[in-house]
């Protein structure tokens, strides 16, 4: 699940939600919502997250039946 993967990647590298948000040019609240599985990042932001954590081929997100 994206929420779990994102939180593990972020906390494993000792990065705050605020720092990740600043790096991606988004709000800290958006990161919190993703980690609580209340919303999902758009594909363009998901790509930036994967590149930031160097896990381009490891993060998957379920979007209406598509992976």
Secondary structure in CASP SS format (residue, H / E / C, confidence):
PFRMAT SS
TARGET T0000
AUTHOR 0000-0000-0000
METHOD secondary structure of the structure
MODEL  1
X C 1.00
X H 1.00
X H 1.00
X H 1.00
X H 1.00
X H 1.00
X H 1.00
X H 1.00
X H 1.00
X H 1.00
X H 1.00
X H 1.00
X C 1.00
X C 1.00
X C 1.00
X C 1.00
X H 1.00
X H 1.00
X H 1.00
X H 1.00
X H 1.00
X H 1.00
X H 1.00
X H 1.00
X C 1.00
X C 1.00
X C 1.00
X H 1.00
X H 1.00
X H 1.00
X H 1.00
X H 1.00
X H 1.00
X H 1.00
X H 1.00
X C 1.00
X C 1.00
X C 1.00
X C 1.00
X C 1.00
X C 1.00
X C 1.00
X H 1.00
X H 1.00
X H 1.00
X H 1.00
X H 1.00
X H 1.00
X H 1.00
X H 1.00
X H 1.00
X H 1.00
X C 1.00
X C 1.00
X C 1.00
X C 1.00
X C 1.00
X C 1.00
X C 1.00
X C 1.00
X C 1.00
X C 1.00
X E 1.00
X C 1.00
X C 1.00
X E 1.00
X C 1.00
END
